[in-house]
């Protein structure tokens, strides 16, 4: 059951609309789905807000600049 909850939270990190039907498909309680999706959504916001600049810098290192 723990893996099902973590899967719902992981899906909610990227796409909340995929996490909720997956939780129902796993047979989880609506309250468990709600809290797992909430935790995953908060984790996704944290990744985007606090780590976005670092991820952007990492990608920028490997991109080639256009010379005009």
Jmol script that loads the backbone (N, CA, C; Angstrom):
load data "model"
ATOM      1  N   UNK A   1       0.819  -1.190   0.000  1.00  0.00           N
ATOM      2  CA  UNK A   1       0.000   0.000   0.000  1.00  0.00           C
ATOM      3  C   UNK A   1       0.866   1.257   0.000  1.00  0.00           C
ATOM      4  N   UNK A   2       2.018   1.183   0.632  1.00  0.00           N
ATOM      5  CA  UNK A   2       2.916   2.339   0.681  1.00  0.00           C
ATOM      6  C   UNK A   2       3.387   2.720  -0.719  1.00  0.00           C
ATOM      7  N   UNK A   3       3.647   1.722  -1.558  1.00  0.00           N
ATOM      8  CA  UNK A   3       4.087   2.008  -2.918  1.00  0.00           C
ATOM      9  C   UNK A   3       2.980   2.671  -3.740  1.00  0.00           C
ATOM     10  N   UNK A   4       1.759   2.301  -3.485  1.00  0.00           N
ATOM     11  CA  UNK A   4       0.639   2.927  -4.185  1.00  0.00           C
ATOM     12  C   UNK A   4       0.524   4.400  -3.794  1.00  0.00           C
ATOM     13  N   UNK A   5       0.675   4.685  -2.506  1.00  0.00           N
ATOM     14  CA  UNK A   5       0.597   6.067  -2.023  1.00  0.00           C
ATOM     15  C   UNK A   5       1.754   6.883  -2.584  1.00  0.00           C
ATOM     16  N   UNK A   6       2.945   6.320  -2.583  1.00  0.00           N
ATOM     17  CA  UNK A   6       4.103   7.027  -3.130  1.00  0.00           C
ATOM     18  C   UNK A   6       3.969   7.241  -4.636  1.00  0.00           C
ATOM     19  N   UNK A   7       3.348   6.306  -5.327  1.00  0.00           N
ATOM     20  CA  UNK A   7       3.120   6.468  -6.755  1.00  0.00           C
ATOM     21  C   UNK A   7       2.161   7.618  -7.030  1.00  0.00           C
ATOM     22  N   UNK A   8       1.102   7.705  -6.232  1.00  0.00           N
ATOM     23  CA  UNK A   8       0.155   8.809  -6.388  1.00  0.00           C
ATOM     24  C   UNK A   8       0.842  10.135  -6.083  1.00  0.00           C
ATOM     25  N   UNK A   9       1.651  10.182  -5.021  1.00  0.00           N
ATOM     26  CA  UNK A   9       2.376  11.412  -4.683  1.00  0.00           C
ATOM     27  C   UNK A   9       3.373  11.770  -5.783  1.00  0.00           C
ATOM     28  N   UNK A  10       4.050  10.791  -6.327  1.00  0.00           N
ATOM     29  CA  UNK A  10       5.004  11.041  -7.407  1.00  0.00           C
ATOM     30  C   UNK A  10       4.332  11.540  -8.669  1.00  0.00           C
ATOM     31  N   UNK A  11       3.185  10.982  -8.994  1.00  0.00           N
ATOM     32  CA  UNK A  11       2.442  11.466 -10.153  1.00  0.00           C
ATOM     33  C   UNK A  11       1.948  12.885  -9.932  1.00  0.00           C
ATOM     34  N   UNK A  12       1.534  13.190  -8.709  1.00  0.00           N
ATOM     35  CA  UNK A  12       1.036  14.536  -8.409  1.00  0.00           C
ATOM     36  C   UNK A  12       2.140  15.569  -8.464  1.00  0.00           C
ATOM     37  N   UNK A  13       3.380  15.146  -8.308  1.00  0.00           N
ATOM     38  CA  UNK A  13       4.502  16.076  -8.406  1.00  0.00           C
ATOM     39  C   UNK A  13       4.547  16.694  -9.799  1.00  0.00           C
ATOM     40  N   UNK A  14       4.215  15.908 -10.806  1.00  0.00           N
ATOM     41  CA  UNK A  14       4.288  16.382 -12.180  1.00  0.00           C
ATOM     42  C   UNK A  14       2.921  16.703 -12.774  1.00  0.00           C
ATOM     43  N   UNK A  15       1.928  15.903 -12.484  1.00  0.00           N
ATOM     44  CA  UNK A  15       0.611  16.086 -13.099  1.00  0.00           C
ATOM     45  C   UNK A  15      -0.466  15.602 -12.138  1.00  0.00           C
ATOM     46  N   UNK A  16      -1.183  16.538 -11.545  1.00  0.00           N
ATOM     47  CA  UNK A  16      -2.213  16.207 -10.561  1.00  0.00           C
ATOM     48  C   UNK A  16      -3.373  15.456 -11.207  1.00  0.00           C
ATOM     49  N   UNK A  17      -3.642  15.753 -12.482  1.00  0.00           N
ATOM     50  CA  UNK A  17      -4.776  15.125 -13.156  1.00  0.00           C
ATOM     51  C   UNK A  17      -4.523  13.653 -13.466  1.00  0.00           C
ATOM     52  N   UNK A  18      -3.316  13.208 -13.395  1.00  0.00           N
ATOM     53  CA  UNK A  18      -3.019  11.787 -13.572  1.00  0.00           C
ATOM     54  C   UNK A  18      -2.994  11.065 -12.231  1.00  0.00           C
ATOM     55  N   UNK A  19      -2.705  11.791 -11.157  1.00  0.00           N
ATOM     56  CA  UNK A  19      -2.551  11.171  -9.844  1.00  0.00           C
ATOM     57  C   UNK A  19      -3.897  10.723  -9.264  1.00  0.00           C
ATOM     58  N   UNK A  20      -4.918  11.546  -9.419  1.00  0.00           N
ATOM     59  CA  UNK A  20      -6.205  11.238  -8.809  1.00  0.00           C
ATOM     60  C   UNK A  20      -6.842   9.983  -9.422  1.00  0.00           C
ATOM     61  N   UNK A  21      -6.936   9.861 -10.748  1.00  0.00           N
ATOM     62  CA  UNK A  21      -7.482   8.609 -11.296  1.00  0.00           C
ATOM     63  C   UNK A  21      -6.611   7.392 -10.972  1.00  0.00           C
ATOM     64  N   UNK A  22      -5.305   7.593 -10.888  1.00  0.00           N
ATOM     65  CA  UNK A  22      -4.432   6.467 -10.540  1.00  0.00           C
ATOM     66  C   UNK A  22      -4.716   5.993  -9.122  1.00  0.00           C
ATOM     67  N   UNK A  23      -4.962   6.934  -8.228  1.00  0.00           N
ATOM     68  CA  UNK A  23      -5.299   6.556  -6.854  1.00  0.00           C
ATOM     69  C   UNK A  23      -6.586   5.751  -6.778  1.00  0.00           C
ATOM     70  N   UNK A  24      -7.583   6.168  -7.562  1.00  0.00           N
ATOM     71  CA  UNK A  24      -8.827   5.391  -7.588  1.00  0.00           C
ATOM     72  C   UNK A  24      -8.611   4.037  -8.244  1.00  0.00           C
ATOM     73  N   UNK A  25      -7.758   3.975  -9.256  1.00  0.00           N
ATOM     74  CA  UNK A  25      -7.468   2.700  -9.907  1.00  0.00           C
ATOM     75  C   UNK A  25      -6.748   1.744  -8.955  1.00  0.00           C
ATOM     76  N   UNK A  26      -5.940   2.295  -8.054  1.00  0.00           N
ATOM     77  CA  UNK A  26      -5.263   1.466  -7.056  1.00  0.00           C
ATOM     78  C   UNK A  26      -6.191   1.042  -5.929  1.00  0.00           C
ATOM     79  N   UNK A  27      -7.373   1.634  -5.864  1.00  0.00           N
ATOM     80  CA  UNK A  27      -8.329   1.262  -4.829  1.00  0.00           C
ATOM     81  C   UNK A  27      -8.075   1.965  -3.504  1.00  0.00           C
ATOM     82  N   UNK A  28      -7.430   3.124  -3.549  1.00  0.00           N
ATOM     83  CA  UNK A  28      -7.148   3.857  -2.320  1.00  0.00           C
ATOM     84  C   UNK A  28      -8.360   4.670  -1.887  1.00  0.00           C
ATOM     85  N   UNK A  29      -8.396   5.001  -0.617  1.00  0.00           N
ATOM     86  CA  UNK A  29      -9.450   5.838  -0.068  1.00  0.00           C
ATOM     87  C   UNK A  29      -9.325   7.251  -0.635  1.00  0.00           C
ATOM     88  N   UNK A  30     -10.445   7.941  -0.843  1.00  0.00           N
ATOM     89  CA  UNK A  30     -10.361   9.325  -1.336  1.00  0.00           C
ATOM     90  C   UNK A  30      -9.533  10.236  -0.430  1.00  0.00           C
ATOM     91  N   UNK A  31      -9.572  10.024   0.864  1.00  0.00           N
ATOM     92  CA  UNK A  31      -8.772  10.850   1.772  1.00  0.00           C
ATOM     93  C   UNK A  31      -7.280  10.568   1.614  1.00  0.00           C
ATOM     94  N   UNK A  32      -6.924   9.323   1.399  1.00  0.00           N
ATOM     95  CA  UNK A  32      -5.518   8.967   1.174  1.00  0.00           C
ATOM     96  C   UNK A  32      -5.049   9.576  -0.141  1.00  0.00           C
ATOM     97  N   UNK A  33      -5.900   9.519  -1.156  1.00  0.00           N
ATOM     98  CA  UNK A  33      -5.562  10.125  -2.446  1.00  0.00           C
ATOM     99  C   UNK A  33      -5.377  11.624  -2.284  1.00  0.00           C
ATOM    100  N   UNK A  34      -6.271  12.262  -1.531  1.00  0.00           N
ATOM    101  CA  UNK A  34      -6.181  13.701  -1.311  1.00  0.00           C
ATOM    102  C   UNK A  34      -4.864  14.076  -0.658  1.00  0.00           C
ATOM    103  N   UNK A  35      -4.500  13.411   0.425  1.00  0.00           N
ATOM    104  CA  UNK A  35      -3.277  13.780   1.132  1.00  0.00           C
ATOM    105  C   UNK A  35      -2.019  13.415   0.348  1.00  0.00           C
ATOM    106  N   UNK A  36      -2.053  12.312  -0.397  1.00  0.00           N
ATOM    107  CA  UNK A  36      -0.903  11.949  -1.224  1.00  0.00           C
ATOM    108  C   UNK A  36      -0.737  12.950  -2.369  1.00  0.00           C
ATOM    109  N   UNK A  37      -1.849  13.349  -2.982  1.00  0.00           N
ATOM    110  CA  UNK A  37      -1.775  14.336  -4.068  1.00  0.00           C
ATOM    111  C   UNK A  37      -1.349  15.694  -3.534  1.00  0.00           C
ATOM    112  N   UNK A  38      -1.805  16.042  -2.341  1.00  0.00           N
ATOM    113  CA  UNK A  38      -1.400  17.298  -1.721  1.00  0.00           C
ATOM    114  C   UNK A  38       0.105  17.311  -1.456  1.00  0.00           C
ATOM    115  N   UNK A  39       0.615  16.227  -0.902  1.00  0.00           N
ATOM    116  CA  UNK A  39       2.056  16.144  -0.625  1.00  0.00           C
ATOM    117  C   UNK A  39       2.863  16.178  -1.919  1.00  0.00           C
ATOM    118  N   UNK A  40       2.411  15.473  -2.923  1.00  0.00           N
ATOM    119  CA  UNK A  40       3.108  15.479  -4.209  1.00  0.00           C
ATOM    120  C   UNK A  40       3.046  16.829  -4.887  1.00  0.00           C
ATOM    121  N   UNK A  41       1.909  17.491  -4.797  1.00  0.00           N
ATOM    122  CA  UNK A  41       1.781  18.822  -5.386  1.00  0.00           C
ATOM    123  C   UNK A  41       2.684  19.837  -4.720  1.00  0.00           C
ATOM    124  N   UNK A  42       2.770  19.774  -3.401  1.00  0.00           N
ATOM    125  CA  UNK A  42       3.671  20.676  -2.674  1.00  0.00           C
ATOM    126  C   UNK A  42       5.119  20.390  -3.035  1.00  0.00           C
ATOM    127  N   UNK A  43       5.455  19.124  -3.202  1.00  0.00           N
ATOM    128  CA  UNK A  43       6.818  18.773  -3.611  1.00  0.00           C
ATOM    129  C   UNK A  43       7.118  19.310  -5.007  1.00  0.00           C
ATOM    130  N   UNK A  44       6.144  19.263  -5.905  1.00  0.00           N
ATOM    131  CA  UNK A  44       6.332  19.792  -7.251  1.00  0.00           C
ATOM    132  C   UNK A  44       6.540  21.296  -7.258  1.00  0.00           C
ATOM    133  N   UNK A  45       5.789  21.992  -6.410  1.00  0.00           N
ATOM    134  CA  UNK A  45       5.967  23.436  -6.296  1.00  0.00           C
ATOM    135  C   UNK A  45       7.345  23.752  -5.731  1.00  0.00           C
ATOM    136  N   UNK A  46       7.787  22.989  -4.753  1.00  0.00           N
ATOM    137  CA  UNK A  46       9.127  23.184  -4.191  1.00  0.00           C
ATOM    138  C   UNK A  46      10.190  22.990  -5.258  1.00  0.00           C
ATOM    139  N   UNK A  47      10.054  21.948  -6.042  1.00  0.00           N
ATOM    140  CA  UNK A  47      11.035  21.697  -7.106  1.00  0.00           C
ATOM    141  C   UNK A  47      11.067  22.839  -8.110  1.00  0.00           C
ATOM    142  N   UNK A  48       9.900  23.321  -8.490  1.00  0.00           N
ATOM    143  CA  UNK A  48       9.854  24.385  -9.495  1.00  0.00           C
ATOM    144  C   UNK A  48      10.346  25.707  -8.935  1.00  0.00           C
ATOM    145  N   UNK A  49       9.970  26.034  -7.708  1.00  0.00           N
ATOM    146  CA  UNK A  49      10.287  27.354  -7.150  1.00  0.00           C
ATOM    147  C   UNK A  49      11.725  27.466  -6.659  1.00  0.00           C
ATOM    148  N   UNK A  50      12.186  26.473  -5.951  1.00  0.00           N
ATOM    149  CA  UNK A  50      13.485  26.587  -5.308  1.00  0.00           C
ATOM    150  C   UNK A  50      14.627  25.962  -6.096  1.00  0.00           C
ATOM    151  N   UNK A  51      14.318  24.959  -6.881  1.00  0.00           N
ATOM    152  CA  UNK A  51      15.382  24.305  -7.638  1.00  0.00           C
ATOM    153  C   UNK A  51      15.356  24.662  -9.116  1.00  0.00           C
ATOM    154  N   UNK A  52      14.360  25.428  -9.551  1.00  0.00           N
ATOM    155  CA  UNK A  52      14.227  25.769 -10.968  1.00  0.00           C
ATOM    156  C   UNK A  52      15.414  26.524 -11.517  1.00  0.00           C
ATOM    157  N   UNK A  53      15.935  27.455 -10.735  1.00  0.00           N
ATOM    158  CA  UNK A  53      17.083  28.244 -11.189  1.00  0.00           C
ATOM    159  C   UNK A  53      18.326  27.375 -11.338  1.00  0.00           C
ATOM    160  N   UNK A  54      18.503  26.436 -10.440  1.00  0.00           N
ATOM    161  CA  UNK A  54      19.661  25.534 -10.529  1.00  0.00           C
ATOM    162  C   UNK A  54      19.520  24.577 -11.710  1.00  0.00           C
ATOM    163  N   UNK A  55      18.315  24.115 -11.946  1.00  0.00           N
ATOM    164  CA  UNK A  55      18.086  23.236 -13.092  1.00  0.00           C
ATOM    165  C   UNK A  55      18.296  23.993 -14.393  1.00  0.00           C
ATOM    166  N   UNK A  56      17.842  25.241 -14.445  1.00  0.00           N
ATOM    167  CA  UNK A  56      18.041  26.074 -15.626  1.00  0.00           C
ATOM    168  C   UNK A  56      19.531  26.304 -15.890  1.00  0.00           C
ATOM    169  N   UNK A  57      20.309  26.542 -14.840  1.00  0.00           N
ATOM    170  CA  UNK A  57      21.751  26.739 -15.004  1.00  0.00           C
ATOM    171  C   UNK A  57      22.420  25.456 -15.497  1.00  0.00           C
ATOM    172  N   UNK A  58      21.951  24.316 -15.015  1.00  0.00           N
ATOM    173  CA  UNK A  58      22.507  23.039 -15.452  1.00  0.00           C
ATOM    174  C   UNK A  58      22.233  22.811 -16.931  1.00  0.00           C
ATOM    175  N   UNK A  59      21.029  23.106 -17.372  1.00  0.00           N
ATOM    176  CA  UNK A  59      20.687  22.934 -18.782  1.00  0.00           C
ATOM    177  C   UNK A  59      21.453  23.929 -19.647  1.00  0.00           C
ATOM    178  N   UNK A  60      21.622  25.148 -19.156  1.00  0.00           N
ATOM    179  CA  UNK A  60      22.315  26.187 -19.921  1.00  0.00           C
ATOM    180  C   UNK A  60      23.779  25.828 -20.166  1.00  0.00           C
ATOM    181  N   UNK A  61      24.380  25.059 -19.279  1.00  0.00           N
ATOM    182  CA  UNK A  61      25.775  24.651 -19.488  1.00  0.00           C
ATOM    183  C   UNK A  61      25.938  23.780 -20.719  1.00  0.00           C
ATOM    184  N   UNK A  62      24.927  23.002 -21.048  1.00  0.00           N
ATOM    185  CA  UNK A  62      25.034  22.059 -22.156  1.00  0.00           C
ATOM    186  C   UNK A  62      24.453  22.599 -23.454  1.00  0.00           C
ATOM    187  N   UNK A  63      23.769  23.722 -23.408  1.00  0.00           N
ATOM    188  CA  UNK A  63      23.205  24.309 -24.621  1.00  0.00           C
ATOM    189  C   UNK A  63      24.273  25.127 -25.344  1.00  0.00           C
ATOM    190  N   UNK A  64      24.215  25.043 -26.637  1.00  0.00           N
ATOM    191  CA  UNK A  64      25.120  25.846 -27.455  1.00  0.00           C
ATOM    192  C   UNK A  64      24.468  27.182 -27.743  1.00  0.00           C
ATOM    193  N   UNK A  65      25.237  28.244 -27.652  1.00  0.00           N
ATOM    194  CA  UNK A  65      24.713  29.559 -27.960  1.00  0.00           C
ATOM    195  C   UNK A  65      24.789  29.813 -29.463  1.00  0.00           C
ATOM    196  N   UNK A  66      23.850  30.584 -29.970  1.00  0.00           N
ATOM    197  CA  UNK A  66      23.855  30.929 -31.381  1.00  0.00           C
ATOM    198  C   UNK A  66      24.727  32.158 -31.593  1.00  0.00           C
ATOM    199  N   UNK A  67      25.597  32.071 -32.560  1.00  0.00           N
ATOM    200  CA  UNK A  67      26.447  33.210 -32.900  1.00  0.00           C
ATOM    201  C   UNK A  67      25.790  33.976 -34.033  1.00  0.00           C
ATOM    202  N   UNK A  68      25.689  35.287 -33.871  1.00  0.00           N
ATOM    203  CA  UNK A  68      25.054  36.105 -34.922  1.00  0.00           C
ATOM    204  C   UNK A  68      26.068  36.970 -35.620  1.00  0.00           C
TER     205      UNK A  68
END
end "model"
wireframe off; spacefill off
backbone 0.3
color backbone group
